[in-house]
Amino acid sequence: MKIKELWIYPVKGCQGINIPRAQLTPSGFLYDRAFCIIDLDGQIVSKHEAISMRKLPCLATIKISISVEDNLLRLESTDKDPIELPLEEGEYVDSPDVMVECSGKST
């Protein structure tokens, strides 16, 4: 058996990234499905629910890139300014916690 390509999907519902190699962690490939877009106010889906591509198909148009050197996750869309977020969990220590509902289950 030969692996031809490796893909990760850092943000649930958005485009994936073809990677030359992957770091395996206890929960899978590093950064794979580590982020999601949620509805804080409950306008598209239930409040605090992770939005899936099934519920918001335009998520599939969001291009994702990772800069390990700069410790950044970048989201790009044709009609919005790019968004850059820190990759490392420690960068969010002082941020408020949000309980996220994923597929009807709290995660």
C-alpha positions in Angstrom: 0.0 0.0 0.0 1.3 3.5 -0.9 0.0 6.8 0.4 -0.2 9.3 -2.5 -1.6 12.3 -0.6 -2.2 13.5 3.0 -4.9 16.1 3.7 -5.9 17.8 6.9 -8.9 20.0 7.5 -8.0 22.5 10.2 -11.3 24.2 10.2 -14.5 22.1 10.1 -16.4 22.6 6.8 -13.7 24.6 5.1 -11.2 23.6 2.4 -8.4 21.2 3.3 -4.7 21.4 3.0 -2.5 18.9 1.1 0.5 18.3 3.3 3.8 16.5 2.5 4.0 14.9 6.0 1.9 14.8 9.2 2.6 14.8 12.8 0.5 12.2 14.7 -0.9 13.3 18.1 -3.1 11.3 20.5 -6.2 12.8 18.7 -5.0 12.4 15.1 -3.0 14.5 12.7 -1.8 17.8 14.2 -4.2 20.7 13.4 -6.7 18.4 11.7 -10.2 19.7 12.7 -8.7 21.7 15.5 -10.9 24.7 14.7 -14.6 25.3 13.9 -16.8 28.3 13.1 -19.6 28.7 15.5 -22.8 30.8 15.7 -22.5 32.8 18.9 -25.9 34.3 18.5 -27.9 31.4 17.0 -28.8 33.2 13.8 -27.8 30.4 11.3 -27.8 27.4 13.5 -28.4 26.9 17.3 -26.5 29.2 19.6 -22.9 28.0 20.0 -23.3 25.2 17.5 -20.4 24.4 15.1 -21.5 25.3 11.6 -21.1 22.5 9.1 -20.7 22.8 5.4 -24.1 21.0 5.1 -25.8 23.9 6.9 -23.7 26.7 5.3 -22.3 25.4 1.9 -20.2 28.6 1.4 -17.8 27.3 4.0 -16.4 25.2 1.2 -15.1 28.3 -0.5 -12.9 29.4 2.4 -9.3 28.7 1.7 -7.1 27.6 4.7 -3.4 27.9 5.1 -1.0 27.3 7.9 2.3 29.1 8.7 4.1 27.0 11.3 6.9 29.5 11.3 4.6 32.4 12.2 2.3 30.2 14.3 -0.8 31.3 12.3 -3.9 29.8 10.7 -5.1 31.9 7.8 -8.7 31.9 6.4 -9.3 33.5 3.0 -12.5 34.2 1.1 -13.1 36.0 -2.1 -15.4 38.6 -0.6 -13.9 39.2 2.9 -10.5 40.3 4.3 -8.3 37.4 5.4 -8.4 36.4 9.1 -5.3 35.2 10.9 -5.5 33.2 14.1 -2.8 31.8 16.4 -2.3 28.1 16.0 -1.2 27.2 19.5 -3.8 26.6 22.3 -1.7 28.6 24.8 -2.5 31.8 22.8 -6.1 31.5 23.9 -5.6 31.2 27.7 -6.9 34.7 28.4 -9.9 34.4 26.0 -13.4 33.6 27.3 -14.4 29.9 27.1 -17.3 29.0 24.8 -19.0 25.7 25.1 -19.5 24.4 21.5 -22.2 22.1 20.4 -21.0 19.8 17.7 -23.5 17.5 15.9 -25.9 18.0 18.8 -23.3 17.0 21.4 -21.4 19.4 23.7 -17.6 19.3 22.9 
